[in-house]
């Protein structure tokens, strides 16, 4: 159990800049809702925080929470059969919601209503309405809610945003993004609609969307024409028989999205395909364009040095942007630390729901458009 939180996700082995010292006089009392795979990274990171005490955990499977905390050497944790019992019995400062997608909303809303700060794993929810309901509870509670997008703390991801914000590209008008895995269909609760709600679209598609939408300031999505398929997940040739028989989410998704400001977003994501990648990420602007190499297994990183295309003194030139080595704590530690620091300073949230609402609106729109077989307008309620 000596691996880092980042290693659990098989990503971001190189850490980033050093973090500021933390005050250890008062310890945050933290609870973990859901003790599956992603909770491993949360626990490992919380253990690295001197001002955190993990005091409670909840899981629907009897004995799972107890075994989980024992395996990770966390003692004196009160374990509960569900999040409701935990919230009713404990005085917590914060919780990590690490449950399967379809229960993200109820767990988060209940915690916020109880007056507890929430770090919610991605994707935010399955549907747009669930995201809206969470934000209403967040607004009423006045508590910090941050969504689990640790790639934002990668220096290379931050460089993409810096390039756009500096005006180097000029007005952005077209983006191509996505990625995926030649073979990489997960197991467990990821492949059934009753628990995951959506497949590759939500699991890794949300990362790809956040990379580009965060860079350009998260403009409002207006319309979407989406497509999804499940050829590989349901195939006995590519999946275990027991998995193929219960697979009923997407393993590939594609969409054409119109964003506010006249920006077009061309998106595709895959858990499985007969291809190494569906394409690099490209951000095209009126002054220059940026190419971001895809990765073998899309995990929110960049696949190699980026390249900037522009004209200087009438000549077409290409500038290679070397990979930036991250220094200091791992990205997952930085995600956890930023959440705790936001609580200490009373905000703002490091990954605010007001941004990820648009990410969720696109995911929801792709799924609905694919089901209807036509383009749809994205309507986001006032909150």
DRENFI-546150 format. One record per residue (C-alpha): residue in three letters; y, x, z. Coordinates in Angstrom, 2 decimals. Example, Ala and Ser with C-alpha at 12.3 -4.5 7.8 and 13.67 -1.06 7.14 Angstrom:
% DRENFI-546150
+------+---------+---------+---------+
| code |       y |       x |       z |
+------+---------+---------+---------+
|  ALA |   -4.50 |   12.30 |    7.80 |
|  SER |   -1.06 |   13.67 |    7.14 |
+------+---------+---------+---------+
***
This chain:
% DRENFI-546150
+------+---------+---------+---------+
| code |       y |       x |       z |
+------+---------+---------+---------+
|  UNK |    0.00 |    0.00 |    0.00 |
|  UNK |    2.30 |    3.02 |   -0.33 |
|  UNK |    3.61 |    2.01 |   -3.76 |
|  UNK |    7.25 |    1.03 |   -4.19 |
|  UNK |    8.53 |   -2.47 |   -4.87 |
|  UNK |    9.37 |   -1.49 |   -8.42 |
|  UNK |    5.90 |   -0.06 |   -9.01 |
|  UNK |    4.39 |   -3.43 |   -8.18 |
|  UNK |    6.09 |   -4.78 |  -11.30 |
|  UNK |    5.18 |   -1.71 |  -13.37 |
|  UNK |    8.83 |   -1.14 |  -14.17 |
|  UNK |   11.89 |    0.85 |  -13.31 |
|  UNK |   10.19 |    3.89 |  -11.82 |
|  UNK |   13.48 |    5.80 |  -11.91 |
|  UNK |   15.96 |    4.71 |   -9.22 |
|  UNK |   19.72 |    4.39 |   -9.50 |
|  UNK |   22.82 |    5.46 |   -7.60 |
|  UNK |   22.86 |    5.74 |   -3.84 |
|  UNK |   23.75 |    2.66 |   -1.84 |
|  UNK |   26.28 |    2.46 |    0.95 |
|  UNK |   25.05 |    2.71 |    4.55 |
|  UNK |   24.09 |   -0.57 |    6.19 |
|  UNK |   24.93 |   -1.84 |    9.64 |
|  UNK |   21.74 |   -2.01 |   11.69 |
|  UNK |   23.11 |   -3.56 |   14.89 |
|  UNK |   22.04 |   -7.08 |   13.89 |
|  UNK |   18.87 |   -7.64 |   11.97 |
|  UNK |   18.49 |  -10.33 |    9.34 |
|  UNK |   15.65 |  -12.67 |   10.18 |
|  UNK |   13.90 |  -13.17 |    6.86 |
|  UNK |   11.12 |  -15.48 |    5.73 |
|  UNK |    8.95 |  -15.28 |    2.62 |
|  UNK |    8.02 |  -18.54 |    0.87 |
|  UNK |    4.95 |  -17.88 |   -1.28 |
|  UNK |    2.85 |  -14.74 |   -0.79 |
|  UNK |    1.59 |  -14.11 |   -4.31 |
|  UNK |    2.12 |  -11.17 |   -6.65 |
|  UNK |    5.93 |  -11.06 |   -6.78 |
|  UNK |    6.17 |  -11.36 |   -2.99 |
|  UNK |    4.66 |   -7.87 |   -2.78 |
|  UNK |    7.84 |   -6.36 |   -4.21 |
|  UNK |   10.02 |   -8.42 |   -1.87 |
|  UNK |    8.13 |   -7.31 |    1.23 |
|  UNK |    8.12 |   -3.66 |    0.20 |
|  UNK |   11.87 |   -3.75 |   -0.39 |
|  UNK |   12.64 |   -5.63 |    2.81 |
|  UNK |   10.65 |   -2.98 |    4.70 |
|  UNK |   13.07 |   -0.40 |    3.27 |
|  UNK |   16.04 |   -2.23 |    4.79 |
|  UNK |   16.80 |   -1.09 |    8.37 |
|  UNK |   18.69 |   -4.31 |    9.12 |
|  UNK |   15.85 |   -6.69 |    8.17 |
|  UNK |   13.06 |   -8.18 |   10.24 |
|  UNK |   10.46 |  -10.25 |    8.40 |
|  UNK |    9.62 |  -12.94 |   10.92 |
|  UNK |    7.95 |  -15.74 |    8.95 |
|  UNK |    5.93 |  -16.54 |    5.86 |
|  UNK |    4.47 |  -19.61 |    4.21 |
|  UNK |    1.75 |  -20.21 |    1.65 |
|  UNK |   -0.17 |  -23.31 |    0.59 |
|  UNK |   -3.51 |  -21.49 |    0.55 |
|  UNK |   -4.98 |  -21.31 |    4.08 |
|  UNK |   -5.10 |  -17.76 |    5.43 |
|  UNK |   -3.34 |  -16.21 |    2.45 |
|  UNK |   -0.04 |  -15.49 |    4.22 |
|  UNK |   -1.80 |  -13.95 |    7.21 |
|  UNK |   -3.88 |  -11.67 |    4.99 |
|  UNK |   -0.82 |  -10.74 |    2.93 |
|  UNK |    1.29 |   -9.55 |    5.85 |
|  UNK |   -1.64 |   -7.73 |    7.40 |
|  UNK |   -2.26 |   -5.89 |    4.12 |
|  UNK |    1.38 |   -4.76 |    3.99 |
|  UNK |    1.55 |   -3.73 |    7.63 |
|  UNK |    4.07 |   -6.36 |    8.69 |
|  UNK |    3.36 |   -7.41 |   12.25 |
|  UNK |    4.39 |  -10.34 |   14.43 |
|  UNK |    4.98 |  -12.68 |   11.50 |
|  UNK |    4.64 |  -16.40 |   12.10 |
|  UNK |    2.68 |  -17.94 |    9.22 |
|  UNK |    2.89 |  -21.55 |    8.08 |
|  UNK |    0.97 |  -23.81 |    5.66 |
|  UNK |    4.13 |  -24.68 |    3.70 |
|  UNK |    7.85 |  -23.98 |    3.52 |
|  UNK |    8.75 |  -27.25 |    5.24 |
|  UNK |    6.92 |  -26.31 |    8.41 |
|  UNK |    8.41 |  -22.82 |    8.36 |
|  UNK |   11.99 |  -24.03 |    7.94 |
|  UNK |   11.52 |  -26.61 |   10.68 |
|  UNK |   10.15 |  -24.08 |   13.17 |
|  UNK |   12.14 |  -20.91 |   12.53 |
|  UNK |   15.80 |  -19.88 |   12.87 |
|  UNK |   16.14 |  -17.80 |    9.70 |
|  UNK |   19.06 |  -16.01 |    8.12 |
|  UNK |   17.51 |  -15.76 |    4.67 |
|  UNK |   14.40 |  -16.48 |    2.63 |
|  UNK |   12.89 |  -15.16 |   -0.56 |
|  UNK |   11.44 |  -17.94 |   -2.69 |
|  UNK |    8.42 |  -16.41 |   -4.43 |
|  UNK |    6.46 |  -19.54 |   -5.28 |
|  UNK |    5.32 |  -20.69 |   -8.71 |
|  UNK |    8.03 |  -22.03 |  -11.01 |
|  UNK |    7.55 |  -25.75 |  -10.51 |
|  UNK |    8.27 |  -25.48 |   -6.78 |
|  UNK |   11.33 |  -23.22 |   -7.02 |
|  UNK |   13.72 |  -26.15 |   -6.80 |
|  UNK |   12.27 |  -27.96 |   -3.79 |
|  UNK |   11.84 |  -24.78 |   -1.74 |
|  UNK |   15.35 |  -23.54 |   -2.53 |
|  UNK |   17.04 |  -26.89 |   -1.92 |
|  UNK |   15.27 |  -27.37 |    1.41 |
|  UNK |   16.23 |  -23.87 |    2.56 |
|  UNK |   19.88 |  -24.33 |    1.58 |
|  UNK |   20.03 |  -27.69 |    3.34 |
|  UNK |   18.66 |  -25.96 |    6.43 |
|  UNK |   21.58 |  -23.52 |    6.26 |
|  UNK |   19.55 |  -20.52 |    5.06 |
|  UNK |   20.64 |  -18.02 |    2.40 |
|  UNK |   18.23 |  -17.83 |   -0.56 |
|  UNK |   17.02 |  -15.12 |   -2.93 |
|  UNK |   15.24 |  -17.10 |   -5.64 |
|  UNK |   12.88 |  -15.38 |   -8.05 |
|  UNK |   13.28 |  -15.89 |  -11.77 |
|  UNK |   13.13 |  -18.10 |  -13.73 |
|  UNK |   15.58 |  -20.14 |  -11.70 |
|  UNK |   13.65 |  -23.36 |  -12.40 |
|  UNK |   11.65 |  -25.07 |  -15.12 |
|  UNK |   14.20 |  -27.73 |  -16.14 |
|  UNK |   17.97 |  -27.86 |  -16.40 |
|  UNK |   18.13 |  -30.81 |  -14.02 |
|  UNK |   16.32 |  -28.81 |  -11.32 |
|  UNK |   18.89 |  -26.03 |  -11.69 |
|  UNK |   21.70 |  -28.55 |  -11.37 |
|  UNK |   20.12 |  -30.01 |   -8.23 |
|  UNK |   19.87 |  -26.51 |   -6.71 |
|  UNK |   23.52 |  -25.79 |   -7.44 |
|  UNK |   24.60 |  -29.04 |   -5.81 |
|  UNK |   22.69 |  -28.09 |   -2.66 |
|  UNK |   24.19 |  -24.60 |   -2.82 |
|  UNK |   27.71 |  -26.00 |   -3.09 |
|  UNK |   27.18 |  -28.34 |   -0.16 |
|  UNK |   25.62 |  -25.65 |    2.03 |
|  UNK |   28.15 |  -22.88 |    1.45 |
|  UNK |   25.29 |  -20.37 |    1.60 |
|  UNK |   24.56 |  -17.42 |   -0.69 |
|  UNK |   22.10 |  -18.05 |   -3.51 |
|  UNK |   21.14 |  -15.14 |   -5.77 |
|  UNK |   18.65 |  -15.24 |   -8.63 |
|  UNK |   16.10 |  -12.43 |   -9.00 |
|  UNK |   17.23 |  -10.43 |  -12.03 |
|  UNK |   16.81 |   -6.80 |  -10.92 |
|  UNK |   17.32 |   -5.41 |  -14.48 |
|  UNK |   21.05 |   -6.00 |  -13.97 |
|  UNK |   21.08 |   -2.98 |  -11.66 |
|  UNK |   19.67 |   -0.65 |  -14.33 |
|  UNK |   22.33 |    1.81 |  -15.52 |
|  UNK |   21.30 |    1.28 |  -19.15 |
|  UNK |   21.68 |   -2.49 |  -18.85 |
|  UNK |   25.08 |   -1.98 |  -17.27 |
|  UNK |   26.04 |    0.29 |  -20.15 |
|  UNK |   25.39 |   -2.55 |  -22.61 |
|  UNK |   27.83 |   -4.73 |  -20.69 |
|  UNK |   30.39 |   -1.90 |  -20.48 |
|  UNK |   30.27 |   -1.38 |  -24.25 |
|  UNK |   30.92 |   -5.07 |  -24.92 |
|  UNK |   33.61 |   -5.42 |  -22.26 |
|  UNK |   35.41 |   -2.30 |  -23.50 |
|  UNK |   35.93 |   -4.02 |  -26.84 |
|  UNK |   33.96 |   -1.37 |  -28.71 |
|  UNK |   32.12 |   -4.01 |  -30.75 |
|  UNK |   35.14 |   -6.26 |  -31.23 |
|  UNK |   34.44 |   -9.97 |  -31.36 |
|  UNK |   30.69 |  -10.55 |  -31.09 |
|  UNK |   29.42 |  -13.09 |  -33.64 |
|  UNK |   25.63 |  -12.65 |  -33.86 |
|  UNK |   22.89 |  -11.55 |  -31.44 |
|  UNK |   19.20 |  -11.03 |  -32.04 |
|  UNK |   17.12 |  -10.62 |  -28.89 |
|  UNK |   13.65 |  -11.07 |  -27.49 |
|  UNK |   10.58 |   -8.91 |  -27.38 |
|  UNK |    7.21 |   -9.27 |  -25.81 |
|  UNK |    3.69 |   -7.96 |  -25.65 |
|  UNK |    1.04 |   -7.47 |  -28.30 |
|  UNK |   -1.45 |   -8.61 |  -25.65 |
|  UNK |   -0.17 |   -9.46 |  -22.19 |
|  UNK |   -1.01 |  -12.98 |  -21.10 |
|  UNK |   -0.98 |  -13.16 |  -17.30 |
|  UNK |   -3.43 |  -15.11 |  -15.20 |
|  UNK |   -3.26 |  -17.25 |  -12.09 |
|  UNK |   -0.49 |  -19.86 |  -11.86 |
|  UNK |    1.36 |  -18.49 |  -14.92 |
|  UNK |   -0.76 |  -20.30 |  -17.51 |
|  UNK |   -0.77 |  -23.92 |  -16.33 |
|  UNK |    2.07 |  -26.39 |  -16.77 |
|  UNK |    1.53 |  -27.94 |  -13.33 |
|  UNK |    2.47 |  -24.65 |  -11.67 |
|  UNK |    4.41 |  -22.58 |  -14.23 |
|  UNK |    6.05 |  -25.37 |  -16.21 |
|  UNK |    6.78 |  -22.93 |  -19.04 |
|  UNK |    5.02 |  -19.75 |  -20.16 |
|  UNK |    6.36 |  -16.61 |  -21.82 |
|  UNK |    9.61 |  -18.49 |  -22.34 |
|  UNK |   10.39 |  -18.47 |  -18.63 |
|  UNK |    8.39 |  -15.45 |  -17.48 |
|  UNK |    9.97 |  -12.77 |  -19.70 |
|  UNK |   12.26 |  -14.78 |  -21.97 |
|  UNK |   14.74 |  -15.31 |  -19.16 |
|  UNK |   15.10 |  -11.51 |  -18.81 |
|  UNK |   15.85 |  -11.08 |  -22.49 |
|  UNK |   18.45 |  -13.84 |  -22.43 |
|  UNK |   20.13 |  -12.45 |  -19.33 |
|  UNK |   20.45 |   -9.00 |  -20.89 |
|  UNK |   22.63 |  -10.23 |  -23.73 |
|  UNK |   24.30 |  -13.24 |  -22.11 |
|  UNK |   25.44 |  -11.18 |  -19.13 |
|  UNK |   26.83 |   -8.55 |  -21.50 |
|  UNK |   28.97 |  -11.06 |  -23.39 |
|  UNK |   30.16 |  -13.01 |  -20.34 |
|  UNK |   27.67 |  -15.91 |  -20.35 |
|  UNK |   29.30 |  -18.28 |  -22.87 |
|  UNK |   28.23 |  -21.91 |  -22.72 |
|  UNK |   25.25 |  -22.84 |  -24.93 |
|  UNK |   26.01 |  -25.72 |  -27.28 |
|  UNK |   22.95 |  -26.45 |  -29.42 |
|  UNK |   19.42 |  -25.14 |  -29.80 |
|  UNK |   16.61 |  -25.42 |  -32.32 |
|  UNK |   13.45 |  -24.23 |  -30.61 |
|  UNK |    9.80 |  -23.54 |  -31.41 |
|  UNK |    6.86 |  -22.76 |  -29.13 |
|  UNK |    3.16 |  -22.05 |  -29.72 |
|  UNK |    0.03 |  -21.36 |  -27.68 |
|  UNK |   -2.43 |  -19.96 |  -30.23 |
|  UNK |   -3.57 |  -16.91 |  -28.26 |
|  UNK |   -3.67 |  -18.39 |  -24.78 |
|  UNK |   -6.03 |  -21.16 |  -25.90 |
|  UNK |   -8.21 |  -18.92 |  -28.06 |
|  UNK |  -11.65 |  -17.96 |  -26.73 |
|  UNK |  -11.30 |  -14.82 |  -28.86 |
|  UNK |   -8.32 |  -13.52 |  -26.88 |
|  UNK |   -8.64 |  -15.14 |  -23.44 |
|  UNK |  -11.37 |  -15.48 |  -20.88 |
|  UNK |  -13.14 |  -18.85 |  -21.30 |
|  UNK |  -11.97 |  -20.06 |  -17.89 |
|  UNK |   -8.37 |  -19.18 |  -18.78 |
|  UNK |   -8.41 |  -20.57 |  -22.31 |
|  UNK |   -9.69 |  -23.91 |  -21.08 |
|  UNK |   -6.76 |  -24.41 |  -18.71 |
|  UNK |   -4.01 |  -22.71 |  -20.72 |
|  UNK |   -1.30 |  -25.28 |  -21.55 |
|  UNK |    2.01 |  -23.41 |  -21.66 |
|  UNK |    3.69 |  -21.40 |  -24.42 |
|  UNK |    2.61 |  -17.85 |  -25.24 |
|  UNK |    5.31 |  -17.51 |  -27.94 |
|  UNK |    8.76 |  -19.04 |  -28.31 |
|  UNK |   11.60 |  -18.71 |  -30.78 |
|  UNK |   14.99 |  -20.36 |  -31.07 |
|  UNK |   18.32 |  -20.46 |  -32.88 |
|  UNK |   21.11 |  -21.09 |  -30.37 |
|  UNK |   24.80 |  -21.74 |  -30.94 |
|  UNK |   27.06 |  -20.50 |  -28.15 |
|  UNK |   30.66 |  -21.27 |  -27.31 |
|  UNK |   33.03 |  -18.98 |  -29.21 |
|  UNK |   31.14 |  -19.18 |  -32.49 |
|  UNK |   28.36 |  -16.80 |  -31.39 |
|  UNK |   24.85 |  -17.21 |  -32.81 |
|  UNK |   21.84 |  -16.18 |  -30.73 |
|  UNK |   18.54 |  -15.58 |  -32.53 |
|  UNK |   15.77 |  -15.40 |  -29.91 |
|  UNK |   12.01 |  -14.77 |  -29.84 |
|  UNK |    9.60 |  -13.87 |  -27.04 |
|  UNK |    5.82 |  -13.40 |  -26.80 |
|  UNK |    2.97 |  -12.81 |  -24.39 |
|  UNK |    0.67 |  -12.18 |  -27.35 |
|  UNK |    1.07 |  -11.61 |  -31.09 |
|  UNK |   -0.26 |   -9.58 |  -34.01 |
|  UNK |    2.75 |   -7.26 |  -33.80 |
|  UNK |    4.06 |   -4.50 |  -31.57 |
|  UNK |    7.46 |   -6.20 |  -31.24 |
|  UNK |    9.26 |   -9.17 |  -32.81 |
|  UNK |   12.31 |   -6.95 |  -33.13 |
|  UNK |   14.92 |   -4.86 |  -31.35 |
|  UNK |   17.90 |   -6.47 |  -29.66 |
|  UNK |   20.98 |   -6.34 |  -31.86 |
|  UNK |   24.52 |   -7.27 |  -30.85 |
|  UNK |   26.76 |   -7.52 |  -33.92 |
|  UNK |   30.54 |   -7.40 |  -33.62 |
|  UNK |   33.45 |   -7.34 |  -36.06 |
|  UNK |   34.24 |   -3.70 |  -35.18 |
|  UNK |   30.76 |   -2.29 |  -34.46 |
|  UNK |   27.16 |   -3.24 |  -33.74 |
|  UNK |   24.71 |   -2.10 |  -31.08 |
|  UNK |   20.94 |   -1.70 |  -31.44 |
|  UNK |   18.85 |   -1.80 |  -28.23 |
|  UNK |   15.22 |   -0.70 |  -28.80 |
|  UNK |   12.53 |   -3.10 |  -27.63 |
|  UNK |    9.85 |   -2.15 |  -25.12 |
|  UNK |    6.06 |   -2.25 |  -25.42 |
|  UNK |    5.82 |   -4.71 |  -22.54 |
|  UNK |    9.09 |   -6.58 |  -22.04 |
|  UNK |   10.11 |   -6.07 |  -18.45 |
|  UNK |   13.89 |   -6.15 |  -18.54 |
|  UNK |   14.39 |   -2.54 |  -19.58 |
|  UNK |   15.46 |   -0.76 |  -22.77 |
|  UNK |   12.86 |    0.88 |  -24.97 |
|  UNK |   14.76 |    4.05 |  -25.80 |
|  UNK |   18.20 |    5.44 |  -26.63 |
|  UNK |   20.59 |    2.80 |  -27.96 |
|  UNK |   22.52 |    3.29 |  -31.18 |
|  UNK |   26.09 |    2.23 |  -32.00 |
|  UNK |   26.99 |    1.59 |  -35.66 |
|  UNK |   30.67 |    1.68 |  -36.70 |
|  UNK |   33.17 |    3.08 |  -39.17 |
|  UNK |   35.47 |    5.95 |  -38.25 |
|  UNK |   38.15 |    7.15 |  -40.68 |
|  UNK |   36.47 |    5.20 |  -43.45 |
|  UNK |   33.07 |    6.77 |  -42.83 |
|  UNK |   29.96 |    4.94 |  -41.63 |
|  UNK |   28.75 |    6.67 |  -38.48 |
|  UNK |   25.99 |    6.17 |  -35.93 |
|  UNK |   26.31 |    7.21 |  -32.30 |
|  UNK |   23.20 |    7.64 |  -30.16 |
|  UNK |   23.62 |    6.56 |  -26.54 |
|  UNK |   21.09 |    8.56 |  -24.49 |
|  UNK |   18.97 |    6.91 |  -21.83 |
|  UNK |   20.78 |    7.06 |  -18.49 |
|  UNK |   18.61 |    8.29 |  -15.65 |
|  UNK |   18.81 |    6.00 |  -12.67 |
|  UNK |   19.35 |    7.73 |   -9.34 |
|  UNK |   18.93 |    6.51 |   -5.79 |
|  UNK |   17.01 |    3.43 |   -4.65 |
|  UNK |   14.78 |    1.50 |   -7.04 |
|  UNK |   16.13 |   -1.55 |   -8.81 |
|  UNK |   14.20 |   -4.01 |   -6.69 |
|  UNK |   15.64 |   -2.40 |   -3.56 |
|  UNK |   19.09 |   -2.75 |   -5.08 |
|  UNK |   18.42 |   -6.41 |   -5.81 |
|  UNK |   17.44 |   -7.04 |   -2.20 |
|  UNK |   20.32 |   -4.95 |   -0.82 |
|  UNK |   22.91 |   -6.70 |   -2.98 |
|  UNK |   21.70 |  -10.05 |   -1.67 |
|  UNK |   21.95 |   -8.91 |    1.95 |
|  UNK |   25.37 |   -7.34 |    1.39 |
|  UNK |   26.62 |  -10.60 |   -0.14 |
|  UNK |   25.57 |  -12.39 |    3.03 |
|  UNK |   27.37 |   -9.82 |    5.17 |
|  UNK |   30.58 |  -10.12 |    3.14 |
|  UNK |   30.26 |  -13.89 |    2.55 |
|  UNK |   29.88 |  -13.43 |   -1.20 |
|  UNK |   30.12 |  -13.37 |   -4.06 |
|  UNK |   26.51 |  -13.73 |   -5.13 |
|  UNK |   25.30 |  -10.67 |   -7.07 |
|  UNK |   23.49 |  -12.87 |   -9.62 |
|  UNK |   25.26 |  -16.23 |   -9.37 |
|  UNK |   23.64 |  -19.55 |  -10.17 |
|  UNK |   26.71 |  -20.50 |  -12.22 |
|  UNK |   25.61 |  -17.93 |  -14.82 |
|  UNK |   21.87 |  -18.48 |  -14.65 |
|  UNK |   22.48 |  -22.21 |  -15.09 |
|  UNK |   23.28 |  -21.42 |  -18.76 |
|  UNK |   20.16 |  -19.25 |  -19.02 |
|  UNK |   18.13 |  -22.17 |  -17.68 |
|  UNK |   19.87 |  -24.63 |  -20.00 |
|  UNK |   18.71 |  -22.55 |  -22.97 |
|  UNK |   15.11 |  -22.30 |  -21.73 |
|  UNK |   15.06 |  -26.04 |  -21.07 |
|  UNK |   16.65 |  -26.71 |  -24.46 |
|  UNK |   14.11 |  -24.59 |  -26.32 |
|  UNK |   11.21 |  -26.40 |  -24.67 |
|  UNK |   12.68 |  -29.86 |  -25.35 |
|  UNK |   13.68 |  -29.03 |  -28.92 |
|  UNK |   10.20 |  -27.67 |  -29.65 |
|  UNK |    8.64 |  -30.85 |  -28.32 |
|  UNK |   10.98 |  -33.05 |  -30.38 |
|  UNK |   10.74 |  -30.89 |  -33.50 |
|  UNK |   14.48 |  -30.82 |  -34.13 |
|  UNK |   17.77 |  -29.27 |  -33.04 |
|  UNK |   19.30 |  -30.74 |  -29.91 |
|  UNK |   22.67 |  -30.55 |  -28.16 |
|  UNK |   22.75 |  -28.92 |  -24.74 |
|  UNK |   24.56 |  -31.10 |  -22.24 |
|  UNK |   25.26 |  -29.54 |  -18.84 |
|  UNK |   26.35 |  -31.95 |  -16.09 |
|  UNK |   29.40 |  -31.28 |  -13.91 |
|  UNK |   28.48 |  -29.90 |  -10.50 |
+------+---------+---------+---------+
***
